[in-house]
Amino acid sequence: MKAQAPRLRLRSAAERFVAHPIARVLIALRVHPNVLTLAGFGVAAAAAWLLADGRIFAGGAVMLAGAAMDMLDGSVARLSGKASAFGAFLDSVMDRLGEAVVLFGLAVFYARGGHELGAHLAFGALVASLMVSYMRARAEGLFGGQSDVGFLGRPERVVVLGAALLLGYPLYGLGAITALGALTMAQRAWHVLRAARGA
């Protein structure tokens, strides 16, 4: 099952020109990729705390810093020869938890303020994010290959939410993730249906 070529090219370029040079420095400092993975989750948790406290801009900046760390752990693992099945598993789990805890922080912020729409959108974005990731993992488990199709994968969700937080419009970011996440779920379901028919 093929992933979308433009997204793969963009990610490959970001890894080659941004992540790899930094990763080589981290390798020289003997930083283990799993340490970066756990540190990235810690940064996401800090972002969630800031967001729950209503510090939207700061929370968005910290969230994006954590996302940048997440891009580095895979590069460090591959370039240092320390890539492993457990490392990949840990990275995937911490990615999902990090994304969930950030959205939970926003849900807490809106719930505390009695903002029903914000709380509902935060919950919707959380469900959409988890389901999009789950559908990819399930499809790849069933059919093999890559199933990273659709408009809104995790990198796109990070960019959308990060931009919305920095600009002070978190509701728009949550709404976009909820709506486009639902569309991406439909795209992945259709992708799997076609693969199943082909099999």
Phi, psi and omega in degrees: 000127189266142173274166180290125185300316181301319180294319179296319179296319180296314180295320179297319179294318179297321180292316184292317188263342182245304187289316185298315178299319178291322181299323180296324176294317180295324177295319178298330178274003178063039177275124181282140181300326179293330176294319177296321179300311180292323178295323178298320177293322178299321178293320177298320178295322177296320177298319179299319179296317178296318180294318179298332179275000178089006179269079191294310182298312181299318179297320178295318180296317180292321178301316180293326176296319178295322178295323178295322178296324180296327179291335185278327187297320178294320179295317178297317181298314183289315183289332181268356182074020181256015177295137182211163178296320180293320178299318178296319178297312180300318180298315180296317181295314181293328176299312181295317180294319180297316178295318181295319184291326177295313179294327176295321177301318177293322178298319178297316179302312182288324179295319178298324181274001181069026181266094186297316181300315180299316179296319180294318180292322178297318178294318179298318179296322179296312180298314181299317181297313181293320182290321178299315179293319180296318181297323176295312182297318180294318179296317180291328176293325181280319189245348183076179179072196182257137178232031182275069182249166177105170185288322196232080170280185183298314180303319179294322178296320178298315181295314181299310182292318180300315179296318180296321180290316181294327180274353178084022179235061183299327180298321179295319178296315179295319179297318180295318180295320179296311183290310181289332175296318177297320178295319179296323176300317179295320179297318181289325176297317178295321178299316180291321177300316178296319180294321180295320178294322179292329179286000000 
